[in-house]
Amino acid sequence: MPVQPNNVNICDERPIEVILWNHNIPTYRIEFGQAILDSTAVSSSKELLFRSPHSGEMLEISVIYYRAGYDEDEYTPAGIAARLQLERSTAIKCPSLLTHVAGSKKVQQELAMPGVLERFLPSEEAARIRETFMAMYPLDESDAGKRGRKIALDATTAGKYVLKPSLEGGGHNVYGSAIPEYLQSLPREEWQTYILMEKIEPSIDVYNSLITFRGLYSGPVVSELGVFGVCLWEEHGNREVKLRENSYAGFSFKTKAIGVDEMSVVKGIPERNATEARFPIPLAIEKSMQPHSLHERNETLLQTSKSIYEDLLPHCWRLNTCDSCLDNKHYACGWCPFSSACIPNPATLPLLSPLTNPRICPDTHQRERWELRAKGLGCNVSTRNFLSVVVAVVGTILLVGVLSGVGWVVRWVGRMWKGRDKGYWGKWGRGWGGWGRVVWWGRPGLKREAEGRGRDGRGLEERPLLRDWV
């Protein structure tokens, strides 16, 4: 899955990736451009080979799902070479280069021209499909282009149209009365890269309430129904195409306020008239909300942790590589290598987070958490590696301590065994030198408490230890 670096589209890319992994379909993210050239190769028989970031082995890739390569600034020399390398392989491309071009705004405009659609469909089918088209014009030097320019440069007529470049992702269009001024700001030779399309005028008697970034909006709304389809075909060298699959695959339904031009669920276009949904909390109520019991404090701590996690999520998840994830100085993130996910990790000891959070990584089987990478030790040290080293070091220290203790006991027993012919044995107790001194029990007739002399050279006082032995 070629992706863009640091992009919010990761929010809808990740669920697809996780679902595929859950069906035992390995899925790998890779940034569009030089990273593709560094990690892939095309074999002599045109298979696309990819070096696994986990095992390092070369894997054959069956499907390329492009989530990058739609913006012109991505086609640097490395970007062009990467796209060419992928296109040369036998892997299924979604979309292929030709399909990508076919979906551009300019091709859509050409298909709407009289007689073009009939080249590909029977006249009756073409007529039914043409009924769903809105008027589209080029902005070139053709007769249709001159008519389109006239409409676009007149503020009284431009209000019913939208100016579109051949770009993807939203946010590039120019609407209504803003079109004339925008076109005048561009060199005339660039006008032909745009098309002019008549706006769809929806019914305005539909009302709803929406939650936006700015708060709650209530009022007239407009919705957009998008239909998904699956089309799979096989191409042959003689330009023959064999259709393998062409079927319906679901839909999306988006709703926005009537006054909003853009339609973007992921980026979120706020309604200017939305009511701010945040209200100040009175001081008396805020004090009454302070936790008193242990349970309340734990619940407050849990909610605070969730809030921190949610704040970090959009900043971490958009990072696509381990280096960019862990080198991020502003946010506490960790790296899950199996799912190639940069996840929030605000723990005090980040590398030990899997001990307290079994779902820190996206892997639903909870195996990936032990491969977590964290700041400090970098991308080459996982939680599993770290714990293995700690256990090995602690185990070695304990083993040395146990062996030293056993050796000491063996030496002590040896000394006692050597003194058995003198008729006494050793016993632990408290003597003059403190704990651990051996107090000697004497044989019959022995009345000295200890052998040896004091520091002044005089003999120690002799008296029975317990009683006179008979």
N, C-alpha and C positions, 0 to 999 in steps of 0.2 A: 504494500500500500504506500505509494509515494505520497508524501504529505508536505505541507508548508511548515516552516519553523515558526514557533510562537504564534499559533493561530487558534482562534476561538472555535473553529469548526471541529476541533478535537472533541467537543461535547457530543456531537452526533456520530463521530468516527469511532469512539471508544465502545459504545454499546454493540456496534456491528462486530468489532474485533473480539469482544468478550464472548458474544454468542457463537462465533465461529470456533473459538478455542473450546467452548463447552461442547461442541460437536466434534471435537478431536480434529479440527481443521487448523493446522498451524498458520498463524497470520503474523506478519512482521511489518512494522512501520519503518520507513526510511525516508529521509529528507530528499526532496527533489534536487538534482544537480550533482555535485561532485561526490556525494556519499554513494550515489547509485554506481558511479564509475568505479569507486573504490571497493564496493562490496559485491558486484555482479560481474558475470562473464557470459558470453554466448559461445556454446560449444560448436564444433564443426558441423553437427547435425541440427543446429539452431535452437537447442534447448537453452532456456534461460537458467543460469546457475547463480545461486545466492549463498554467500557465506553466513552461516548461522552465527548470531552474536553470542550464543550460549555455548555451543559445542565447537564452533570453528569449522565444522564440516560443510561441504558444498551441497546444497539442496536444489532440486529442480523446482521451479516455480510454475504453477499451472495457470494462475489468473493474476493479472495486474489490474488493481482497482485504483484509478487515478483520483487522488484528492488534492492534487497539485498539477501545475502545468497549464493553468487556465489564464494566467496573467502574463502579459507581454514582457514585464520586467523579470520574469523567471527564466526567460530564454537567453541567458548569458551563454558564452561558448561552452561552459560545462553543462548548462541546462539543455542546450541543443544536442550535445554529444550523448547525454543521458537518455533523452527521448529517442534518439536514433537507435541507441543500443537496445532499448526495450522493444521498439517497433520491429527490429530485425529478427527477434526471437519468435518461436512458435507459441509462446504463451498467449492465452486469451486476454485481449486488452479491453478494458471497460473505462472509457471508450477507446477504440482504435483511432489512429490519426485521421482517417477519412470520416469516421463517425463524428469525431470531435469537430471537424470543419463543417460537417453537414448540420450540426446543431447551432452554428453561429447565426447571429442576427441577419447578416447579409444573405445567407442562404435562405433563411426564412422569408426575407423580403423578395428574393428572386422566385421562390415557389408561389408567392402570391400574385405574381405577374400573370396576365392573361395567356393561356395556352401552355404554360410551363407544367402545371400539375398534370395535365392531360398526357404528357409524355410518359408518365409512370403509372397512371391508373386509367381504367375505362372512364369514358366521359360521364356516365351517370354517377359513379363513385366520386369522381373529381368534383362534380357539381355539388354533391352533398357535403363534402369536406369544405369546399370553398365558402359555403354558407356560414361556417364558423370563423372565417377570417375577418379581421379588421383591415381597413385600408392601410397599405404600407407603401412608402415611397423611398427611392434612393435619393441621395443628394449629390449626384454626379452631373455630368454635362448632357445626359440623355434628356429626351422630352419629359419622361416621368420625373427625372431628377430636377429639372427646372421647375416643374410644378411643385415638387416637394420643397424646394428652396423658397419659392414664393409664399407657400403656406407657413413655413418655419420662420421667415423673417418678418411676418406681419403679426403684431401682437394681438390683433383682433381674431385671427384664425388659429394662431399657435396654441391658444388656451385649451383646445380640444385634442391636443396631440402630446406625444412623449418622444423625446429624442434619445436614441439608444446606440451606444457603441457596441462593437462585437466583443464584449467582455462578459465574464461570468461572475456570480457571487453577489450581485446586488450592490447598490450604492453608486452606480456609474451613470444612471439615467438622469436626464434633465426634463423637467415637467413644465407644461403650459407656458405662462407668460415669461418664464425665465429663459426660454429657448432663444429668442432673437438676440438678446445681449450676449448669451453664451456663444452662439455661432459667430457673432461679430468679433469675439475675442480670439478666435482660432484662425490660423492661416487658411485661405480658401482651398488649398490643395488637401487639407485634412478633412474637409466636409464629406468627401466621398467615403470616409471610413465609418460614417454614421448612417442610420436609417431613421425615418420618421414614421411613427405608427399612431393611428387614431386610437384615442382612449376608449376603453369599454365603459359605458355609462351604466352603472348598476342601479337597482332600485334603492331608494333612500328611506323606505318605510320599515326597515328592519332595525330593531334596537336591542342593545345588550349591555352588559357591564364587563369591563376588562380590567385586569390588573397589569399595570405598566410600571416602568422604572420610576415614574413620577408619582405613582399612586393609583387611585381608583378612577376609572373613566366610565361614565354612563351616558349613552347616547346612540345615535345612528352608527351602524357598522356595515362593513362590506366583507365578504368572505371570498376565498379563492380555493377552488377544488383542483388538486393536482393528481393526475392518474399515472401510476407507475406501470411499466411494462417490461417484459423480458424478451429480448430478441437475440437469437444466436444463429449465426450462419457460417457456412464454410466457403471459402474462396478458392478458386482454382486458377492456374496460370493463364487460361484462355478467357479470363474475366467471367467465367461462369460462377454463379452463386447458388449454393444449395441451402435453403432455409431449414434450420434444425428446430428452432423454437420461436414462437411469436405469441405471447400470452399476456393476459392481465395479471398484475402482481400486487395490487393494493392501491391505496390513495392517501393523500395528505389533505387536510382541511385547515386553512389558515384564516384568521379573522382579525381585522384591524378597524380602527376608527375611520369614519368616512373621510376625514380631512387629512389622513396620512397617505402620502404618495407611495413610499417604499413598502414592501411586504417582506419582512425578515423575522423569522421565529428565533433563530439563533442569536443574531445581533441585537434584536429587540429595538424597535423604533418607538420611542415614547410619544404619547399624545400630549400636545401642548396644553390642552384644556383639562388634563387629569388633575384630580384633587390630591394634594400631598397626603400620604397615608400615615405619616409619623406625627404623633402628638406628644407634647411634653407631659411627663408624669408629675403630679403634684408631690411636694416634698413629704407630706404626711403619708400619702399612699406609698411612696418609695421607701420610707422608713418601715412601714408595716410589712413590706415585702422582704425585709432582711431576714435571712434564715436564722432560726433559733435552735432547732433540734439537729442532731447528727444527720438524720435522714434528709432534712431540708438542705443542710450544707452540702451533702453529697449530690443531691439533685441539682443544686446551683452550680457546683463544680462541673457536673456532667454537661449542663447546658452551656457553660462557658467554653468547655472543650469543643463541643459541637460548633459553637459560633466561631472559634478560632479555626477549626478545620474547614468550615464553609468559606471563611474569608480567604484561606490559603488556596482552596481548590482551584479557582480559575487561574491563579498565577502559576501553580505547579503543573497542572494537567496539560497546559499548552506547550510545555517543553518536551522535545522529542528524543533527546539523547541524554545519556547518563552524565556526560561532562557538563552540558548546559544546565542540567537539573541540580547537580551538586555544587557547581561553581557559582550558582545564584547567591549573591551576598545579601539580598534583601528579604528573601523568604525562606522559611524552614521547610525544605523538601527532601524527600528520599526517593530512591530509584528501585523499581521492581523489574528485574531483567527479563523474566519470562514473558510478561505482557508488555514490556517496554513502556512502562507507565511511570511518570513522575508524580508522586503522591504527597499530600501534606504530611509532615512529620515533625510536629512542634515539641516532641518529648525532650526532657532534659538530657537523657542519654539516648540519642536517636537510634543507634545501632541495636539497642536492646528493646526497642518498641515491640517487636513480635512476641516478647514474653507476656506483655499485658494486652496486646491488641491482635488477636488471631486473624482479623480481617483487614489488616493494614494494606495488603496487596489485593488486586482484583481477582486473583485466582480463587475460584469458588471452592476448590478442594483444600485450600489453606496450606499448600505445600510451598508456594512461592515466598511466603513471608520470611522463611529462614534464609532466603537468598537476598534479602533486603540490603541495599547499599545506602550509606549515610555519609553526611559531611564529616570531615576529619580524617577518615581512613580511605576515602575515595572509592572509585568504581571497581577496584580489584579485590576488595575485602568485603565479604558478606557476613551477616550475622552468624551463619553456620561456621564460617572460618574462624571468626573471632571467638565464639564460644568454645570451639574445638581447641584453640590455643590456650584459652584460659583454663579449661579442664585439664589439658595436658600439663600446664605449668603447676597448677594446684596439686594435681595428682602426683607429679614428680616430687614436689616438696613434701607431701604427706608420706610418700613411699620412702624417701630418704629419712624422714623422721622416724618412721616405724622401724626401718632397718637399723638405724642408730640405737633406738631403744632396745631392740632385740640383741644387738651386739653388746650393749652395756649389761643387760641381764645375763647373757652368756658369760661375760667376764666375771661378773659378781658371783655367779654360781660356781665358776671355776675356782675362785679364791676360797670360797667356802669349802669346796670339796677338798682342796689341798690342806685345810686345817682340821679335817675330820680326825686325824691320828692323834691330835692333842686333846681330844675329848670335848671339844666345845663347838658350838654352832652359832651362826649369826642370827640376830633378830632385829628387825627395824624398830626403832623407838626414838624417844627424845633423850638425847644425852647432853653433855655439856656444850657440844658444838652446834646445838640446834637440831632441827629435824633432819633425818637422814643418817645420823651417826649410828654405827653398829654398836649395840651394847652386848657385851660378851657374858654369857652365862657360864659360870665356872664348873669344873668337875669337882667331885668330893675332895675337901681339904683345901680348895683354893679360896682364899679370903680376900684377894686383892680385887678391887673394882676395875682396875685397868692396869695395863703394863706401861712401863716407861716412867719418866720423871718430869717434874715441872720445869718451868723456865729458869728457876733459880738453882736447878741441879739437885734439889733435895727430893727424896722419895715422897710419893703421894701417900696420904693417910690410908692405912689399911684397916678395913672393917668389913664384916659380912655384908653381902648385897641384900639378902633377904633374911637369912637365918644361918646359924651354924649348921654345917652339914655333919651328919653323924657318920 
